[in-house]
Amino acid sequence: MKKTILFIVAICFIAIGNAQITITEEGGAPIVNNETYYYSNLGVELPIFISNEGNDTAYILAELVNMENASGNNLQFCLGGTCYAVIAEGNTYPLNGPLTLQPGGNNGLFDHFFNNYSGDNTNAPVEYTFRFYEVDVNGNELGDIVTFTYTYDASLHSSNYSLENLGVVLNSSIITNDISFSTKENVTINVYDLNGKQIKSQNFAHGAHNLNTSQLNTGVYLVKFNTLNGKQATTKIIKK
């Protein structure tokens, strides 16, 4: 019975410890677990800001879990003030040991990742998946903090068809709270900022619809419509 109780306490401690570590990007938006961050331009940084909001010293490592259509070079991954131009699948970073954060501390505004490689196959996306996790002072793993994928996809620039070809009618390219449109086919809509980062994604059946954009800041966005048979068209909208 005592062993069971101790095991449960240990699990709770790990969960509480991990909850005290936050990882955000530019502007304080959290890096979401299992999220994919899309970019249509080479060299666009994903800032990595790590905070220890707990009462104990935290030790953080990042593992490159997987890469697709990539060679592991022509990039930059900075963590703990050290930057790497070449990274390898299965390796953990920083290479010289965990990033150490004192209670209330953070890693500053320097750490980031960006990709400058167009891919082994330039017609396919380049993907890097990272897992950030916490270890104890002896290097024993305590648990995951967040896993995310950085994707460079040059096709986000292109439009294979017009909206008319897809049977999509956009009521206006200047919007306030909604993108109002009608479609003759089932479509997926992806909204990107001008750096190619995906902001919003939603599926729609044929018919008339409104996509809520009230949470978007004012500015210019790319809206990509995809049909089930692989057709796609991209247009710009202005959020006022």
C-alpha positions as CSV (number, residue, x, y, z in Angstrom):
1,M,0.0,0.0,0.0
2,K,2.8,2.4,0.8
3,K,4.5,1.8,-2.6
4,T,1.2,2.6,-4.4
5,I,0.8,5.9,-2.4
6,L,4.4,6.9,-3.1
7,F,4.0,6.2,-6.8
8,I,0.9,8.4,-7.0
9,V,2.6,11.2,-5.1
10,A,5.6,11.0,-7.5
11,I,3.3,11.3,-10.6
12,C,1.5,14.3,-9.1
13,F,4.9,16.0,-8.4
14,I,6.0,15.5,-12.0
15,A,2.8,16.9,-13.3
16,I,3.0,19.9,-11.0
17,G,6.6,20.5,-11.9
18,N,6.0,20.4,-15.7
19,A,3.0,22.7,-15.3
20,Q,5.4,25.4,-13.9
21,I,7.3,25.6,-17.1
22,T,5.9,27.7,-19.9
23,I,7.1,28.0,-23.4
24,T,5.9,30.8,-25.6
25,E,6.6,32.5,-28.9
26,E,6.8,36.1,-29.9
27,G,4.1,38.2,-28.2
28,G,3.6,35.7,-25.4
29,A,1.4,33.3,-27.3
30,P,1.9,29.7,-25.9
31,I,3.6,27.2,-28.1
32,V,0.8,24.6,-28.2
33,N,1.5,20.9,-27.7
34,N,1.4,18.8,-30.9
35,E,0.8,22.0,-33.0
36,T,2.4,22.5,-36.4
37,Y,3.7,26.0,-37.2
38,Y,3.7,26.7,-40.9
39,Y,6.0,29.1,-42.8
40,S,6.1,29.9,-46.5
41,N,9.3,31.8,-46.4
42,L,12.8,30.6,-45.6
43,G,14.6,32.0,-42.6
44,V,11.5,32.9,-40.6
45,E,12.2,32.6,-36.8
46,L,10.0,30.8,-34.3
47,P,11.1,32.5,-31.0
48,I,11.3,30.1,-28.0
49,F,10.8,31.8,-24.7
50,I,11.0,29.5,-21.7
51,S,9.9,30.6,-18.2
52,N,10.2,28.8,-14.8
53,E,7.2,29.9,-12.8
54,G,7.8,27.4,-10.0
55,N,9.8,27.5,-6.8
56,D,12.4,24.9,-7.8
57,T,15.3,25.0,-10.2
58,A,14.3,23.6,-13.6
59,Y,16.5,21.7,-16.1
60,I,15.3,21.7,-19.7
61,L,16.3,19.7,-22.7
62,A,15.1,19.6,-26.3
63,E,15.1,16.6,-28.6
64,L,14.9,16.6,-32.3
65,V,12.4,13.8,-32.6
66,N,12.0,13.8,-36.4
67,M,12.8,15.6,-39.5
68,E,11.2,15.1,-43.0
69,N,12.6,16.2,-46.3
70,A,15.5,17.8,-44.5
71,S,19.3,17.3,-44.1
72,G,19.7,18.8,-40.6
73,N,21.7,21.8,-41.8
74,N,21.2,25.2,-43.4
75,L,19.2,26.2,-40.3
76,Q,19.7,27.7,-36.9
77,F,18.6,26.3,-33.5
78,C,19.5,28.4,-30.5
79,L,18.8,27.2,-26.9
80,G,20.4,28.3,-23.7
81,G,22.4,31.0,-25.6
82,T,24.2,28.4,-27.8
83,C,23.3,28.2,-31.5
84,Y,23.6,25.2,-33.8
85,A,23.8,25.3,-37.6
86,V,23.6,21.5,-37.9
87,I,21.3,19.3,-35.8
88,A,20.7,15.5,-35.9
89,E,17.6,13.4,-35.4
90,G,17.6,11.8,-31.9
91,N,20.1,14.3,-30.4
92,T,19.2,16.5,-27.4
93,Y,20.1,20.1,-27.0
94,P,21.9,22.0,-25.5
95,L,24.7,19.5,-26.3
96,N,26.7,20.4,-23.2
97,G,23.8,19.7,-20.8
98,P,20.4,21.0,-19.8
99,L,19.3,24.6,-19.8
100,T,19.1,25.6,-16.2
101,L,16.4,28.0,-15.0
102,Q,16.2,29.3,-11.5
103,P,12.8,29.9,-9.9
104,G,11.2,32.9,-11.6
105,G,13.9,32.8,-14.3
106,N,13.8,32.6,-18.1
107,N,16.1,32.0,-21.1
108,G,15.9,35.6,-22.4
109,L,14.8,36.6,-25.8
110,F,17.6,35.1,-27.8
111,D,16.6,31.4,-28.4
112,H,14.8,30.5,-31.6
113,F,14.6,28.1,-34.6
114,F,14.5,28.9,-38.3
115,N,15.0,26.9,-41.5
116,N,16.9,28.0,-44.6
117,Y,16.7,24.8,-46.5
118,S,14.3,24.4,-49.4
119,G,14.2,20.6,-49.0
120,D,15.7,17.5,-50.6
121,N,12.4,17.4,-52.6
122,T,11.5,21.1,-53.3
123,N,7.9,20.0,-54.0
124,A,7.4,18.7,-50.4
125,P,7.4,20.5,-47.1
126,V,10.4,20.6,-44.8
127,E,9.5,19.5,-41.2
128,Y,11.3,19.5,-37.9
129,T,9.6,18.1,-34.8
130,F,11.0,19.0,-31.4
131,R,10.2,17.7,-27.9
132,F,11.0,19.9,-24.9
133,Y,11.1,18.0,-21.6
134,E,12.3,18.4,-18.0
135,V,15.0,16.4,-16.2
136,D,16.2,16.4,-12.7
137,V,19.7,17.5,-11.5
138,N,21.1,14.0,-12.4
139,G,19.6,14.1,-15.9
140,N,16.8,11.7,-15.2
141,E,13.7,12.5,-17.3
142,L,10.7,13.9,-15.4
143,G,8.3,14.4,-18.2
144,D,7.4,16.2,-21.4
145,I,6.7,20.0,-21.6
146,V,5.7,20.4,-25.2
147,T,6.1,18.8,-28.6
148,F,5.7,20.9,-31.8
149,T,6.6,20.8,-35.5
150,Y,8.1,23.6,-37.6
151,T,7.1,23.3,-41.2
152,Y,8.4,25.2,-44.2
153,D,6.0,24.8,-47.2
154,A,6.8,26.8,-50.3
155,S,3.5,25.8,-51.8
156,L,1.7,28.2,-49.5
157,H,2.9,30.9,-51.9
158,S,1.2,29.4,-54.9
159,S,-2.3,29.1,-56.2
160,N,-3.1,26.3,-58.6
161,Y,-6.6,27.4,-59.3
162,S,-8.7,30.5,-59.0
163,L,-11.5,30.8,-56.5
164,E,-13.9,30.6,-59.4
165,N,-12.4,27.3,-60.5
166,L,-13.1,25.9,-57.0
167,G,-16.7,27.1,-57.0
168,V,-15.9,29.5,-54.2
169,V,-17.4,33.0,-54.0
170,L,-15.8,35.4,-51.5
171,N,-18.3,38.1,-50.6
172,S,-15.5,40.7,-49.8
173,S,-11.7,40.7,-49.4
174,I,-12.0,43.5,-46.8
175,I,-13.4,42.0,-43.5
176,T,-14.1,42.9,-39.9
177,N,-15.2,39.9,-37.9
178,D,-15.9,37.2,-40.5
179,I,-14.8,35.8,-43.8
180,S,-18.1,35.4,-45.6
181,F,-18.2,33.0,-48.6
182,S,-20.1,30.3,-50.4
183,T,-18.7,27.1,-51.9
184,K,-20.0,24.4,-54.2
185,E,-17.7,21.8,-52.7
186,N,-16.5,20.8,-49.3
187,V,-13.4,22.8,-48.5
188,T,-10.8,23.3,-45.8
189,I,-9.8,27.0,-45.2
190,N,-6.4,27.8,-43.8
191,V,-5.5,31.4,-42.8
192,Y,-1.9,32.5,-42.7
193,D,-0.1,35.7,-41.8
194,L,2.4,37.1,-44.3
195,N,5.3,35.1,-42.8
196,G,3.3,32.0,-43.8
197,K,2.4,31.0,-40.3
198,Q,-0.9,29.3,-40.0
199,I,-3.3,31.2,-37.8
200,K,-6.6,29.4,-38.3
201,S,-7.9,26.2,-40.0
202,Q,-11.5,25.0,-40.4
203,N,-13.5,22.5,-42.6
204,F,-16.7,23.5,-44.3
205,A,-19.4,21.6,-46.3
206,H,-20.8,23.1,-49.5
207,G,-23.1,26.1,-48.9
208,A,-22.8,29.6,-47.5
209,H,-20.6,30.2,-44.4
210,N,-18.9,32.7,-42.2
211,L,-15.4,32.0,-40.7
212,N,-15.0,33.9,-37.5
213,T,-11.9,36.2,-37.6
214,S,-12.7,38.5,-34.7
215,Q,-9.6,37.3,-32.8
216,L,-7.2,38.3,-35.6
217,N,-5.3,41.6,-35.5
218,T,-5.8,44.2,-38.2
219,G,-3.6,43.5,-41.2
220,V,-3.2,41.5,-44.4
221,Y,-3.7,37.7,-44.4
222,L,-3.5,34.8,-46.9
223,V,-6.5,32.6,-47.1
224,K,-6.0,29.2,-48.7
225,F,-9.0,27.1,-49.9
226,N,-8.4,23.3,-50.4
227,T,-10.9,20.9,-51.8
228,L,-11.1,17.1,-51.1
229,N,-9.7,16.3,-54.6
230,G,-6.6,18.4,-54.0
231,K,-7.5,21.6,-55.8
232,Q,-6.3,24.8,-54.0
233,A,-6.6,28.5,-54.4
234,T,-5.1,31.3,-52.3
235,T,-6.3,34.9,-51.9
236,K,-5.5,37.9,-49.7
237,I,-7.8,39.5,-47.3
238,I,-7.5,42.7,-45.3
239,K,-8.7,42.6,-41.7
240,K,-9.9,46.0,-40.4
